[in-house]
């Protein structure tokens, strides 16, 4: 992406919610043109996470144990536990579960060595599910560009594209439109 190009996320896609009483789980899926081993490094290595994820980790997530996650834009930091780390297939940390599935690339795809179907399950408060879907959508866009060798840097969830995505995901999930409310409104 050229320096004068502005990043704008595409339309809401690849997300759904599961409801179990008061428990809500946001499920996101994205196909990446990179092999699972490369994606695994990006979701477990703290240096890579700082380039695309909505949180920083104080340690590597590639083996079970305690880790501190600091969520960007909120200042919220908490202890989490890596309960499962089966490289390069399954990662469970805190309230998130990641699955990486190898997929063949079609002739028109870039890259070599196959691609990855990345799935994320994230238990999330019902009030924040559209915001979470929009935030992860943007993070996955940033991750894809990072893995492609064209990093755009961690993009803060906010602005016009994020607000549009929030509204689109709220509509898809049958939720009240969060409108233009900022992050501070999430805590009410």
Backbone bond lengths (Angstrom), bond angles and torsions (degrees), N, CA, C in turn:
res aa  C-N    CA-C-N  psi(-1)  N-CA   C-N-CA  omega(-1)  CA-C   N-CA-C  phi
1 X - - - 1.445 - - 1.522 107.22 -
2 X 1.312 116.82 127.43 1.457 121.26 179.60 1.517 110.19 -68.19
3 X 1.333 115.48 154.68 1.460 120.92 -176.80 1.521 112.37 -58.01
4 X 1.340 117.37 -30.84 1.463 119.45 -178.42 1.520 113.09 -88.12
5 X 1.337 117.71 -4.68 1.458 122.21 176.76 1.513 110.00 -81.43
6 X 1.328 115.59 138.25 1.453 119.66 177.80 1.527 108.56 -103.11
7 X 1.319 116.31 135.62 1.458 120.73 177.52 1.527 109.49 -74.02
8 X 1.309 116.65 129.13 1.461 122.59 171.52 1.521 107.21 -132.32
9 X 1.325 117.72 126.79 1.466 119.83 -179.16 1.524 111.57 -69.38
10 X 1.323 114.51 151.03 1.456 120.28 175.21 1.519 110.67 -74.47
11 X 1.333 117.00 -174.92 1.470 120.39 -177.96 1.530 112.51 -67.07
12 X 1.315 115.34 157.08 1.467 121.96 177.95 1.527 109.00 -58.62
13 X 1.341 115.28 130.68 1.471 120.47 -179.54 1.513 109.30 -163.40
14 X 1.322 115.20 159.28 1.454 120.61 171.18 1.513 115.96 70.71
15 X 1.346 117.22 23.85 1.464 119.43 179.77 1.521 110.15 -133.75
16 X 1.323 114.66 150.28 1.459 121.86 174.55 1.523 108.63 -151.38
17 X 1.316 116.41 168.45 1.459 120.02 176.52 1.517 109.18 -125.66
18 X 1.325 114.75 146.94 1.468 122.51 170.73 1.506 106.55 -115.11
19 X 1.327 115.96 136.68 1.461 120.78 179.78 1.517 108.87 -118.13
20 X 1.323 114.24 132.29 1.452 121.17 175.11 1.522 106.34 -134.60
21 X 1.326 115.86 87.24 1.454 120.25 -174.74 1.510 109.91 65.15
22 X 1.317 116.15 -123.74 1.463 121.06 179.20 1.528 112.41 -84.39
23 X 1.336 117.37 -10.01 1.460 121.73 179.74 1.526 110.23 -85.57
24 X 1.308 116.14 125.92 1.463 122.02 176.81 1.519 107.96 -118.00
25 X 1.329 115.52 140.31 1.451 121.20 176.33 1.519 108.15 -126.47
26 X 1.296 114.92 124.51 1.454 122.72 175.30 1.517 107.22 -88.72
27 X 1.328 117.07 129.36 1.464 121.68 -179.70 1.521 108.01 -120.88
28 X 1.310 115.64 123.02 1.455 121.25 -179.59 1.511 109.48 -122.66
29 X 1.324 116.47 144.57 1.453 121.52 178.09 1.515 109.03 -135.19
30 X 1.318 114.54 139.10 1.464 119.95 178.33 1.514 107.65 -145.36
31 X 1.323 116.78 137.21 1.460 121.04 173.82 1.521 107.75 -95.91
32 X 1.316 115.14 127.93 1.461 121.99 -179.17 1.518 109.61 -114.91
33 X 1.315 117.49 147.73 1.472 122.53 -178.06 1.522 111.50 -88.38
34 X 1.295 117.25 32.86 1.463 122.11 -175.26 1.523 108.62 -132.39
35 X 1.325 118.00 147.52 1.468 120.92 -177.67 1.532 111.70 -68.22
36 X 1.322 117.15 153.52 1.465 121.34 -178.05 1.531 114.12 -53.06
37 X 1.317 118.58 -35.81 1.465 120.85 -179.27 1.529 111.41 -61.95
38 X 1.315 116.32 -39.07 1.464 121.25 179.46 1.531 110.61 -70.73
39 X 1.327 116.42 -41.19 1.465 121.21 178.44 1.532 109.55 -66.26
40 X 1.332 116.59 -40.10 1.468 121.36 179.10 1.526 110.83 -56.50
41 X 1.330 116.81 -47.49 1.468 120.16 178.15 1.530 110.70 -58.00
42 X 1.308 116.39 -40.75 1.467 120.31 -177.64 1.525 113.01 -67.66
43 X 1.344 117.37 -28.59 1.472 119.00 -178.92 1.528 113.03 -95.97
44 X 1.331 117.38 -4.69 1.471 119.22 -178.74 1.526 114.38 -118.70
45 X 1.305 118.72 -26.28 1.466 122.20 -175.71 1.534 109.93 -86.52
46 X 1.342 117.59 124.98 1.474 120.35 -177.71 1.530 113.79 -56.22
47 X 1.323 118.08 -35.96 1.469 120.49 179.57 1.524 110.87 -65.19
48 X 1.330 116.54 -40.67 1.466 120.25 177.25 1.529 110.62 -69.27
49 X 1.326 117.03 -42.82 1.471 120.47 -179.80 1.528 111.79 -56.76
50 X 1.336 116.07 -38.32 1.478 120.22 179.44 1.523 112.64 -62.70
51 X 1.307 117.11 -18.04 1.468 121.15 -178.70 1.528 113.35 -87.41
52 X 1.354 117.83 -19.44 1.461 117.69 -173.35 1.526 115.33 -145.48
53 X 1.314 119.34 -27.93 1.478 122.33 -170.05 1.530 111.84 -79.07
54 X 1.335 116.67 160.55 1.465 119.97 178.29 1.526 112.67 -81.56
55 X 1.325 116.35 5.57 1.467 120.75 179.40 1.519 109.87 -143.19
56 X 1.318 114.59 158.80 1.459 121.83 169.37 1.522 107.03 -104.25
57 X 1.311 117.09 148.61 1.460 122.69 176.41 1.527 108.30 -119.36
58 X 1.322 115.66 139.63 1.469 118.90 -178.85 1.523 113.16 -85.10
59 X 1.312 116.56 4.33 1.458 121.05 178.35 1.513 110.36 -159.43
60 X 1.329 115.70 171.03 1.447 121.11 179.38 1.525 109.40 -71.90
61 X 1.314 115.89 140.80 1.471 120.96 -178.07 1.524 112.21 -96.11
62 X 1.331 118.41 11.96 1.458 120.01 -174.16 1.516 115.21 -87.84
63 X 1.339 117.31 7.41 1.468 119.38 173.27 1.526 109.16 -149.10
64 X 1.335 117.33 151.63 1.472 120.40 -178.11 1.528 112.58 -58.38
65 X 1.315 114.38 145.20 1.454 120.94 178.03 1.513 111.52 150.11
66 X 1.317 115.27 177.96 1.462 121.58 -178.65 1.524 110.25 -79.54
67 X 1.321 115.45 145.95 1.457 122.67 177.76 1.525 108.15 -149.48
68 X 1.309 116.84 147.05 1.467 121.58 175.89 1.520 108.01 -101.05
69 X 1.349 115.44 126.03 1.458 121.76 176.66 1.521 108.30 -107.80
70 X 1.313 116.47 132.66 1.454 122.40 176.41 1.520 107.23 -117.56
71 X 1.325 115.64 114.64 1.464 122.07 -175.42 1.520 110.00 -81.58
72 X 1.309 115.73 129.07 1.454 122.17 -177.24 1.528 110.14 -69.73
73 X 1.313 115.09 143.75 1.450 120.89 176.22 1.513 114.48 80.39
74 X 1.334 116.90 -9.83 1.463 119.20 -178.42 1.526 111.48 -116.18
75 X 1.325 115.85 -23.77 1.454 119.96 -174.81 1.521 112.51 73.64
76 X 1.333 116.79 1.51 1.465 121.81 -178.46 1.526 109.97 -80.07
77 X 1.313 114.72 129.08 1.447 121.54 179.21 1.518 107.86 -128.24
78 X 1.335 116.24 139.16 1.462 118.55 -179.22 1.522 110.09 -151.65
79 X 1.320 114.10 155.52 1.459 120.20 173.80 1.524 108.12 -76.75
80 X 1.304 115.46 137.50 1.457 121.94 174.78 1.519 106.92 -131.85
81 X 1.298 115.38 170.48 1.459 119.32 -178.81 1.524 108.57 -130.09
82 X 1.314 116.20 129.38 1.458 121.22 169.94 1.517 105.02 -80.87
83 X 1.319 116.81 110.99 1.462 121.00 -177.28 1.525 112.48 -98.42
84 X 1.335 116.10 -18.43 1.458 119.65 -179.84 1.525 108.40 -152.08
85 X 1.312 116.16 129.43 1.459 122.05 178.51 1.518 107.88 -143.94
86 X 1.309 116.41 92.92 1.465 122.86 -179.58 1.524 108.29 -113.27
87 X 1.330 115.77 86.66 1.467 121.27 -176.46 1.521 110.96 -63.35
88 X 1.292 118.70 141.39 1.453 128.27 -14.64 1.531 111.47 -101.24
89 X 1.345 116.97 53.03 1.466 118.71 -172.47 1.515 114.77 -119.02
90 X 1.335 118.30 -47.53 1.463 121.23 -171.99 1.525 110.00 -136.24
91 X 1.330 115.10 133.43 1.451 121.73 175.02 1.525 107.71 -134.78
92 X 1.330 115.48 125.94 1.464 120.70 174.49 1.517 107.60 -121.77
93 X 1.322 115.63 121.74 1.462 121.46 179.18 1.524 107.81 -142.74
94 X 1.329 115.02 125.25 1.462 119.60 -178.90 1.512 111.16 55.79
95 X 1.331 115.84 -126.62 1.463 120.76 -177.89 1.531 112.26 -97.44
96 X 1.344 116.67 22.80 1.464 121.55 -178.83 1.528 110.86 -123.03
97 X 1.325 114.30 144.17 1.461 121.58 173.24 1.524 107.33 -130.85
98 X 1.314 116.04 126.64 1.453 123.08 179.42 1.519 108.91 -112.10
99 X 1.320 117.06 136.42 1.463 121.72 172.10 1.514 108.32 -127.03
100 X 1.318 115.87 135.00 1.454 123.11 178.45 1.512 107.62 -118.35
101 X 1.310 116.20 121.95 1.462 121.53 -178.94 1.526 108.79 -120.21
102 X 1.337 117.49 125.61 1.463 118.54 177.58 1.530 110.11 -66.07
103 X 1.321 115.63 140.04 1.468 121.02 176.40 1.522 108.17 -134.31
104 X 1.328 116.33 146.36 1.469 118.23 176.65 1.530 109.57 -73.56
105 X 1.306 115.61 147.21 1.461 120.36 175.51 1.516 108.77 -93.34
106 X 1.310 116.31 143.77 1.463 120.40 176.23 1.517 108.56 -80.46
107 X 1.309 115.95 168.21 1.452 121.37 -175.16 1.537 111.99 -58.12
108 X 1.308 118.47 -32.57 1.455 121.40 -177.56 1.519 114.20 -81.13
109 X 1.318 117.72 -9.35 1.465 120.63 -178.98 1.520 110.95 -76.63
110 X 1.317 114.74 150.98 1.462 120.89 175.12 1.516 108.88 -87.44
111 X 1.294 116.27 161.49 1.453 119.85 175.51 1.517 111.49 96.49
112 X 1.316 115.31 173.51 1.454 120.54 178.10 1.517 108.11 -140.81
113 X 1.300 116.10 161.68 1.449 120.37 177.38 1.516 113.27 85.35
114 X 1.289 117.83 10.48 1.455 120.77 178.25 1.507 112.45 85.88
115 X 1.314 114.08 173.05 1.460 121.10 -179.18 1.510 111.27 -116.39
116 X 1.320 114.95 -169.53 1.463 121.74 -177.47 1.517 110.27 -138.53
117 X 1.314 115.62 132.77 1.462 120.69 167.13 1.520 105.43 -92.67
118 X 1.321 115.85 113.41 1.463 122.68 -178.25 1.518 108.12 -100.49
119 X 1.328 115.60 124.65 1.471 120.81 176.58 1.524 108.30 -121.98
120 X 1.327 114.39 137.11 1.460 121.12 178.48 1.520 108.52 -127.21
121 X 1.336 115.83 128.83 1.458 122.49 170.23 1.517 105.83 -108.82
122 X 1.320 117.09 126.26 1.465 120.79 -178.41 1.529 108.16 -133.50
123 X 1.339 116.09 111.81 1.470 119.90 175.18 1.516 107.29 -68.41
124 X 1.326 115.97 129.79 1.456 119.82 -171.02 1.523 109.82 -147.81
125 X 1.298 116.10 146.88 1.460 122.02 176.62 1.525 108.89 -61.70
126 X 1.310 116.77 134.18 1.456 122.84 -177.75 1.522 112.42 -50.53
127 X 1.326 117.34 -37.52 1.468 121.27 -177.56 1.516 112.38 -63.56
128 X 1.334 117.63 -21.31 1.459 120.29 -172.98 1.527 113.54 -113.68
129 X 1.330 117.26 9.11 1.461 119.40 -171.90 1.531 112.12 -64.97
130 X 1.318 119.80 -40.79 1.475 120.61 178.63 1.527 110.16 -67.67
131 X 1.333 116.96 -40.45 1.464 120.50 177.09 1.524 110.23 -62.88
132 X 1.336 116.72 -42.81 1.457 120.17 178.97 1.523 112.13 -62.19
133 X 1.336 116.57 -43.33 1.463 120.47 179.35 1.526 110.41 -62.46
134 X 1.332 117.04 -43.43 1.465 120.49 179.06 1.533 110.74 -64.40
135 X 1.323 116.24 -43.26 1.465 119.93 -179.85 1.517 112.55 -63.44
136 X 1.345 116.93 -46.72 1.460 119.85 179.12 1.525 110.74 -65.65
137 X 1.331 118.27 -36.88 1.460 122.35 177.17 1.529 109.32 -54.62
138 X 1.334 116.27 -50.40 1.461 121.31 -179.95 1.528 110.37 -64.18
139 X 1.324 116.85 -43.47 1.474 120.03 178.93 1.523 111.11 -59.49
140 X 1.329 118.24 -42.11 1.461 120.77 179.97 1.532 110.94 -66.33
141 X 1.341 117.76 -35.46 1.471 120.05 174.42 1.523 109.89 -61.21
142 X 1.338 116.86 -46.07 1.460 121.82 -179.57 1.530 109.64 -63.98
143 X 1.336 117.71 -41.39 1.464 121.97 177.60 1.527 110.77 -59.84
144 X 1.318 117.22 -46.59 1.460 120.58 -178.83 1.522 110.79 -59.88
145 X 1.316 117.10 -42.99 1.474 120.37 179.42 1.533 110.82 -67.55
146 X 1.327 117.26 -38.48 1.465 120.53 177.21 1.526 110.36 -60.43
147 X 1.327 116.03 -48.81 1.464 120.63 -178.64 1.521 112.23 -65.46
148 X 1.322 117.41 -26.05 1.467 122.36 179.19 1.519 112.68 -82.85
149 X 1.345 116.72 -2.15 1.453 120.21 179.72 1.513 114.07 83.90
150 X 1.333 116.95 15.39 1.468 121.54 178.86 1.529 108.72 -127.86
151 X 1.348 116.79 62.99 1.468 119.25 -175.08 1.524 112.23 -64.32
152 X 1.330 115.04 143.84 1.463 120.46 176.26 1.523 110.70 -115.11
153 X 1.324 116.37 0.21 1.466 120.51 -179.97 1.509 111.12 82.99
154 X 1.293 114.27 159.06 1.466 120.79 179.71 1.526 107.80 -60.68
155 X 1.305 115.13 127.57 1.454 121.03 -178.81 1.515 108.52 -103.88
156 X 1.314 116.51 121.84 1.464 120.34 179.15 1.523 109.26 -66.25
157 X 1.316 115.51 137.37 1.464 120.35 176.04 1.517 107.70 -70.81
158 X 1.260 115.70 112.82 1.454 121.67 -178.69 1.508 108.50 168.00
159 X 1.289 116.47 179.15 1.448 120.94 177.61 1.510 112.76 81.57
160 X 1.302 113.41 -177.19 1.462 121.88 -173.91 1.528 113.21 -60.08
161 X 1.341 117.51 -45.73 1.461 120.28 -178.42 1.517 112.39 -63.79
162 X 1.322 116.40 -41.11 1.464 120.52 179.61 1.527 110.61 -66.32
163 X 1.317 117.28 -43.25 1.469 120.67 179.46 1.528 111.00 -62.69
164 X 1.339 116.81 -41.35 1.467 120.29 177.71 1.524 110.11 -61.95
165 X 1.347 116.74 -45.69 1.458 119.83 179.32 1.525 111.91 -61.54
166 X 1.334 117.61 -41.36 1.472 121.03 177.50 1.519 110.30 -55.44
167 X 1.321 116.78 -47.23 1.460 121.13 -179.34 1.527 111.18 -64.48
168 X 1.334 117.04 -41.82 1.467 120.63 179.91 1.526 111.45 -64.70
169 X 1.340 116.85 -45.14 1.461 119.47 179.40 1.528 110.95 -67.53
170 X 1.318 118.24 -39.26 1.466 120.67 177.74 1.526 109.55 -58.56
171 X 1.313 116.80 -43.51 1.470 120.29 178.55 1.526 111.06 -64.14
172 X 1.339 116.87 -44.74 1.466 120.69 179.44 1.522 111.77 -60.18
173 X 1.335 116.79 -37.95 1.452 121.29 -176.37 1.523 112.72 -88.82
174 X 1.340 118.23 -2.58 1.460 121.16 -179.08 1.518 112.83 70.86
175 X 1.336 116.21 34.86 1.459 121.45 -179.05 1.523 110.17 -108.28
176 X 1.308 114.91 163.31 1.455 119.66 174.27 1.518 108.42 -63.83
177 X 1.333 115.95 136.78 1.461 121.20 -179.90 1.518 109.31 -65.34
178 X 1.339 117.13 123.42 1.458 119.14 -179.68 1.520 112.93 -70.92
179 X 1.339 117.62 -8.44 1.458 120.85 177.04 1.513 112.38 60.27
180 X 1.300 115.93 -150.61 1.451 121.45 -176.97 1.504 112.83 -93.12
181 X 1.329 118.01 19.20 1.455 120.36 -178.34 1.515 110.22 -62.73
182 X 1.320 116.12 139.61 1.458 121.45 -179.74 1.514 111.45 -84.53
183 X 1.307 115.28 179.40 1.468 121.15 -178.72 1.515 112.78 -59.78
184 X 1.318 118.19 -34.26 1.459 119.80 -179.49 1.510 111.71 -61.37
185 X 1.337 116.38 -30.73 1.462 120.25 -179.47 1.532 112.08 -69.40
186 X 1.342 117.75 -19.31 1.459 121.07 -179.66 1.519 111.96 -63.66
187 X 1.291 116.69 -26.95 1.455 119.66 -173.04 1.528 112.78 -84.96
188 X 1.305 118.58 -3.86 1.462 120.59 -177.51 1.509 111.56 -80.53
